[in-house]
Amino acid sequence: MTAEAPVFHTPASLREPDPEVVARAREIVEGVRSGSRMHLGRAITLIESNAPKHAALAEEVVRQALPYAGQSIRVGITGVPGAGKSTFIEALGCMLCREGTRVAVLAVDPSSTLSRGSVLGDKTRMEMLCREDNCFIRPSPSSGTLGGVTRKSRETIVLCEAAGYDVILVETVGVGQSETTVRSMVDFFLVLLIAGAGDELQGIKKGVIELADTILITKADGNNIPRTEAARVEFARVLHYLTPPTPGWNPKVLTCSSLEHKGIREAWEVVEGFRDFSHASGHFVENRKQQTLDWIEDMLSQQLWDDFIRNEGTRSRWPEIKRQVLEGNLSATTAVKQLFNAYTIHHD
Amino acid sequence: MTAEAPVFHTPASLREPDPEVVARAREIVEGVRSGSRMHLGRAITLIESNAPKHAALAEEVVRQALPYAGQSIRVGITGVPGAGKSTFIEALGCMLCREGTRVAVLAVDPSSTLSRGSVLGDKTRMEMLCREDNCFIRPSPSSGTLGGVTRKSRETIVLCEAAGYDVILVETVGVGQSETTVRSMVDFFLVLLIAGAGDELQGIKKGVIELADTILITKADGNNIPRTEAARVEFARVLHYLTPPTPGWNPKVLTCSSLEHKGIREAWEVVEGFRDFSHASGHFVENRKQQTLDWIEDMLSQQLWDDFIRNEGTRSRWPEIKRQVLEGNLSATTAVKQLFNAYTIHHD
């Protein structure tokens, strides 16, 4: 094997798990299942660790937690800054917790590492919810890349489910690729929008409303009610031109006021209606299976690509090939063949 | 090298082109550049050939044609069946040809192989345009997969440009992935829509209107005019919520009647305005460069993936790994590592 050969190797522990790792993982998973938020928090910290020495234990913890996972409803919530995500999540979360539902609130937001303070950076934003015994709040993992955040968020969901949380709220800010990422790990996707004179709505990223199982126009209180009602009608028209993300489920457009606590229950009833519908149609189970398989394919494609572009042969040829292509002296098809040739010779 | 190692090898002819192939390619490119439609047609047939014996010559033809290519404006045109694509292209094409502009009409439509007769399957659909000396019409390549169609369509554009065509109209039907594919190979993307009682518009595929540099509501004639005008206003509202595909260019919504030849010139003036704008802003050149690089990346990713899933080690492990993942006994992250391990051991 040359130095440039692919670098993916399954640790020995994966094929034949180290008994000590298995035993430690069992303790951790028991702690998680006991319902202790402290144990759950520590287990998530382990999952989020980038230290190679934690990798085998983290994987074993997820493996042992998996049989206890899968029972929640996973709800993605997005919206531009200012759309009132925190106050909505607090209002919804408190309502559910007081009814005996256990609610976990997670954040997926790669930008939070840049200290933009966008998502749950400050737990005090949800003061009331934090005090609920039935609630667990976890800020965004501090990994720099979205790929890493994705892995950790999915596995954090598994741990929260194993800990008995009934509802997993996955919050994201409407930037970059994060909505698509969250959409791919939840059962139901809720988009929060604010009504306004029209221009405020331009903050919505292209394509986000297409991902919505329901659109919720926030801040429907006081003299803002006519505007939220107009926005509701308008977005119902816009949705008319889009294919619903969940086959057979027509996305709803609702309004709510988190301040006056109006429309929160109605919004949750839509989620429950969706859950009933998708369990009955079989979509729920099939969608989760497909999400897992898609995720595996995404990770594989990404690793194949990473290995390819890290490859010494490929990397050394690319600048010259790129130059020739952009100057019109080399066709793209030929460029691809030459790059593959540069890559594969290292495996000979 | 084991039997399962990657199978990509640059033919010797690519590294040191066979002088005979170079000479034959030169003849073909000279024929194309002479302006003879027969020579152009034959060259495209060569490009479209799936026969391995034609591959080296086809690549050399494209390579030699490249320096003469790139001078046209490439316009993608899509719309659901019944939106009037053929009559619009005929009206626009005849107008341009009679003014001395040379127009090539290509089709990208993987479904045409299924004899749906959707795109240019019958040249007689454009009887008038076919008779124009300045026009070249080419139906969809008969390759089964969209990937193959993409390669051939992009290289067909190169040949048409080398043959001196000023305007390349790339037609596609609004199904599957074909609009995104066409969007990625043109400068300007035109979406044709029909007005109606509302429900007719649901035939538009999700996301297609997001790709539009301009929306053209067709059949604005007779008592249909109020409906097309209402649709124009409605789509202008919908576009308001979408990010324009070309930065700095706000998509227009126009109406036209191909039958009464109204609005055709106005539609073309928008394309010309776009060309002037995007040349001035530098977007035109940058976009073409980026399209080429993106295409190379797409082809590479696809080939990496194809090799991976064809790999004997990967293929033999996948059913068992998939079963374990879906039963919740194996985490997706571990599955990815195990699959990579199964893949890479063949390169050791």
Interface residues (C-beta under 8 A of the other chain):
Chain A: M1 A5 P6 F8 H9 T10 P11 L14 E59 V62 R63 L66 P67 A69 G70 R151 R154 E155 V158 G198 L201 Q202 I204 K205 K206 G207 I209 E210 E234 R237 V238 H240 Y241 L242 T243 K289 T292 L293 W295 I296 M299 L300 S301 Q303 L304 W305 F308 K322 V325 L326 G328 N329 L330 S331 A332 T333 T334 A335 V336 K337 Q338 L339 F340 N341 Y343 T344 H347 D348
Chain B: M1 A5 P6 F8 H9 T10 P11 L14 E59 V62 R63 L66 P67 A69 G70 R151 R154 E155 V158 G198 L201 Q202 I204 K205 K206 G207 I209 E210 E234 R237 V238 H240 Y241 L242 T243 K289 T292 L293 W295 I296 M299 L300 S301 Q303 L304 W305 F308 K322 V325 L326 G328 N329 L330 S331 A332 T333 T334 A335 V336 K337 Q338 L339 F340 N341 Y343 T344 H347 D348
